[in-house]
């Protein structure tokens, strides 16, 4: 193994949001440093079953829901163009 290329792996103290603490090994900081968590498994909605909010930026969620509504058991999506409309002529190649 090459020398002097691996990070320093040392003990640190981790303090959870509820004040409980434990010692583990990490490359964080220096030996004996304290890592205070802002979010952990006791407070994060992914583990606690809290409310989830979807941000619909640019209508992405709406487009997805309308595109796959028939596959997910919802109402079928409206067609993008009329079925009886004539097809557009193919584009001409430039020489």
N, C-alpha and C positions, 0 to 999 in steps of 0.2 A: 504494500500500500504506500502511496506517495505521502511524504510528510509535509506538514504545513499547508494542506489544502482543505482540510476538513474543519467545520466550525467547532467552536468550543462548546461542548455538551456538559452542562453543569446543573446543580439543583437550584430551583427557584420556588418561591411560595406563591400560590394562586389563591386569591380571595374572591369568592363568589359574590353575587349581588345580595344574598341574604346574610353575609358575614362569615359563612363557613369557609374554612381554609384548609388547604392541603399542600403537600410538597411533592413536586414532580421534577423530572429532568427535562431541560429544554435548551435551545440555542438563544432564547430571548435574553437580552441584557447581559448582566454579569452574574457571577455566582452570588447567591443570597438576595437578588433583586426580588421585588414584590410585583406581581401582575394582578391588577384589580380589574375584574370583568365588568363591563357595562351591561352585557346581555349574556345569559347562560340558559341552560336547559330548564331552569325553574321559572324563568320569566319570559322566554321567547314564545310567541304564539304557535310556532311550528310544533313545539312540544306540549304546550299547555292547552291547545285546542281553541285558542282565541279566534276572534273575527279576522277574516282575511278580506282584504280589499284589493280589487283588480283595478289598475290604472289603465284606462283605455286611451292610449296615445295614438292619435291619427286614425282612430277607428279600427285598429288591428283586431281587437277582440270582437267587435261587431262584424267585421268581414269574415273572421274565422267562424263565428257562430252561424252566419247566414250561409256560408259555403258548405259547412258540414252538418247543417240542421237535419237533413234527411237521414244521415248516417247515425246521428245521435238520438233518434227517436222523436225529434221535433218536427215542426212543419217544414215541408220542402222549400228550398230557397227559390226565389223568383229568378227566371232566366235573365241573363245579362242583356240579350238582344232578342228581338222577336224571331220566332222560329220560321215564319213565312217570309222574312225579309230576304231580298236577293243578296247573294254573296258578292263581296267586293272583288273587283278585277285584280289579278296578280300584278305586282309591281314590275315595271320594266327594268331590265338590266342596263346599267350604264356601261358604255364601251370606252 
